[in-house]
Amino acid sequence: MSAAPFKTRFAPSPTGLLHLGNVRTALFNFLLARRHGGLFLLRLEDTDAMRGHEKYAEALQADLRWLGLTWDEGPGAAGSAAPYAQSERGEIYRRYFSALEEQRLAYPCFCSEHELAVARKTALAAGRPPRYSGRCRNLDSWAVQEKFAAGTPATLRFRVPEGATVNFEDGVRGPQQFATDDIGDFVIRRSDGTPAFFFCNAVDDALMGVTLVVRGEDHLTNTPRQVLLLQALKLPIPAYAHIALVVGADGAPLSKRTGSKSVEELRVAGFLPAAINNYLARLGHTYEETHYLDMASLARSFAAERLHRAPAHYDEMHLRHWQHQAVLHASNEELWQWMGETVHALVPNEARAGFVDAVRGNLIFPADARHWAAILFSDELVPGHASQEVITAAGMEFFDAARRALEKDGTDFKQMSTSVKHMLSISGKALFQPLRAALTGELDGPEMAKLLPLIGVERARARLMKYGTTKNSF
């Protein structure tokens, strides 16, 4: 019999937009699957009917596709474990609930929320872990029937074995050991009939053939419960790796409630998928390569043993660094589409390739492309204050010479600047800064040798004449 394929999964609850913290979890699982030649599975954990929304399920799938995190199994993809939305797997869960009840490994609990809250408060006050007391654990069958007959709401609790330990090897944190007496019997089905997270999450991982579960460290204490469930149901138990959470500048976990940006917000702001992937792949994981990597290279060098135990600190400046790198490595067509319609309307078709090549190194966001398109292809140019000071200091004689050089040398900036240098016996900043200021309105930016041909002789002449003694066109 062949071994089960290596398989990871991303199992979000579609109750809001996808944010950086859970995107990183998806990316880590995707990269591990690709590195090991395995499968990446997407499952929608939408059993919470009060909060689940179809629009969020569609949005998160669109976000994952945009990032390039395409799943091999899941909604809209192949796979033998369908359906991949938990809201459609109710009959499967009912079968396993029944199996546990038949073996007396689960029992109905009639304790009210108020009673449970009082018990938790009492335990905490006494310095004990707030575990369930076991009040309904040994109810006689007639007492159970009596409560059902009276319409008393009941949850279903898993009967945790007493005096045992749960051991497992965590892929990030090493050997783990939990005493069952500290866990207590836990709810696996709510009083409204819906399955609890511990239950359906564990059952689905087993039935869908997931071999490695990579998730946040906040789920670490869930794992012994799920191991107990799978052992009781005689289902395969995956390996687990619990990654450190992402925290903000204040040290608090990064979340949508603490200002974390959604993928949609990042996309609208102009971030490229490659920038987000390069940044997040390094957030809590070490690469030997410090340069930009494409997705295949990110996967090839990704390893569970390089995941960090310490919290990962989100830094938007680092994200912007990878955004710049992504712009530098994007194809011309990708960059052109990313620049947007305003740029498309300003840049003549014949200048498109030259424009992309000229400004690429000075772009972070599409707004930067719009800025340079307006400078190069609009007739109106208003230099900033610093540029105006440089223009004034250069004097009219400088721009008369620059205009004559333009007439002689055309848009060959190197030859034009050389001609001005010889005419006025100047060099360095005194030569180049006034030319850049008058022709672009800026004191720095892309290479003038690439910009001047885009500006063109006519537009350049008009800009230089504005500051010289000759005010009329030839």
PyMOL commands that set and color helices and strands:
alter all, ss='L'
color gray80, all
select helices_A, chain A and resi 20-35+54-67+86-88+90-102+113-125+141-149+180-183+197-207+217-233+256-258+263-269+273-281+295-300+304-306+316-329+332-339+341-346+349-362+366-377+385-394+396-409+413-424+429-440+448-465
alter helices_A, ss='H'
color red, helices_A
select strands_A, chain A and resi 7-10+39-42+106-109+155-158+165-170+174-179+186-189+212-216+239-243+246-247+312-313
alter strands_A, ss='S'
color yellow, strands_A
deselect
rebuild
show_as cartoon
